């Protein structure tokens, strides 16, 4: 389970976030490329845009559910 207190710096403000347990596998960015990307140093992923439509909400949820590190959290 992702830890709000261990968010990776650079996550867009809002419901979804990625924490420091991220293994940088890039699966979230493959599932939701408009919402997630790897950090510039490649050590983890961040949320670059919070979902703004039901479709984006669904793919962000899918990314969270499929994260092998369970590093994606949501405040909802």
N, C-alpha and C positions, 0 to 999 in steps of 0.2 A: 504494500500500500504506500502510495506516494506521501511524502511528508511536506506539508505547507511551509514548515520552517527551514527546509533544505532546498528551496527552489533555486534552480540555476538562474544566474543573473541574465537578464535580457528577455525573460518571458513577457509577453504582452499582458497588460493588466486585464483581469477578468476571471472567469470561471475556471478555465483549464490552465494547467501548469505542468512543467516537467521538473523533477527534482534531481539531486546529485547521484541517485542510484542508476541513472540512465547509462546504458552500455554503448550508446552511440551506434546501435544497429541500423538506424535510419528507417525502420519499418513504419514509424508514424508518418514520416515525410513521404513515403511511398503510398501510404493509404490516403493521407490528407495533405498534399503538397502545398496547398494554399494556406494551410494553418500551422504546419510544423516545418522546421529545417534544422540541420546540424549547426552547431555554433561555429564561428569562424576558425576556432582551433581544433574542431572535429572531436572534442571530448564528450559531447552530449548534444541533445536536441533541445530546442526551445519552441514555445508557441509564438509564432510571428503574427498571428491574427486570430482573434477569438471568433467562433462561429457566428455568422450573421444571418443565417437562413436555416430552415429545418433540415435541408440537405447537408449543409456544413455541420450542423449539430450531430447528425447521424454519423458522418464519417469521423468526426472527432471522438465520438463515443466508441466507434469501431476501433480506432487507433488505441484508445485507452484500454479497451478490453483485450486487445491482441498484443499489448506491450509485454515482451518477455521479461523485462526487469520490473514490471509494475511501477514504473517511474512517472507515469502520467496520472495526475490527480485532477479532481474537480471540486469546486467549492459548493456544488449543488447537491 
